[in-house]
Amino acid sequence: MHPSWQTNFAAKSYSDEAIAKLKESKDLLDLGLMEEADYEKVKAELAPVIMGQ
């Protein structure tokens, strides 16, 4: 496997996991099972991962 391919795959995997976690958190928020402040905290933590920063 080419090293840059491995890096891109790992980054994509982390991004996919972060997106899934954010969507799950949004669902919980929409269902009234999570507070807005908690959702915003999760979103702030995951956004850099999703955006590749």
Residue pairs with C-beta under 8 A, 6 or more apart in sequence:
11 52
14 49
15 49
15 50
15 52
18 46
18 49
18 50
19 46
19 50
21 42
21 46
22 42
22 43
22 46
22 50
25 34
25 38
25 39
25 42
25 43
26 39
28 34
28 39
29 35
29 36
29 39
